[in-house]
């Protein structure tokens, strides 16, 4: 399947998923599984709408909650661990464009995003390509995460920086 075909497929499948009601979680899980090509655990919950540019590069653990309006640009791959909560309008962006003016329209850069176990990502946060978020970390609402987040750490701001180490 070509790049364009993968994007068109993801758009079609997310449009179909976005027509489902929240109460139809079995149908949402089936639609998500079709989008990603992987069976999702019955503990997965998602509130539509959701958006993705490929879908096939997303893995999701057990007991994951995705709130409404989230964007998964997954060209570089997105791996979401168990017990993760993703707030409304969160963007996980694994791709971008080269910096050089002559290359911007002709190239794409990408790197994976890894979200550890027990992570909480607040509303409208954005996590960019190549970032890993450690287990039990918190990404505050509105944060733009451009660097790795250590386990059990809270980050906030633009660009996000460490504001607190979390206790047991």
Protein Blocks (a to p, Z undefined) as FASTA:
>chain_A
ZZklmmmmmmmmmmmmmmpcfklmmlmmmmmmmmnopacdfkbccddddddfklpmcccd
ehiacdehiacdfknopaddehiacdehiacdfbdcdfblklmmmcccdddddddehiac
dehiacdehiacdehiacdehiacfbdcdehiacedjddddfbdcdZZ
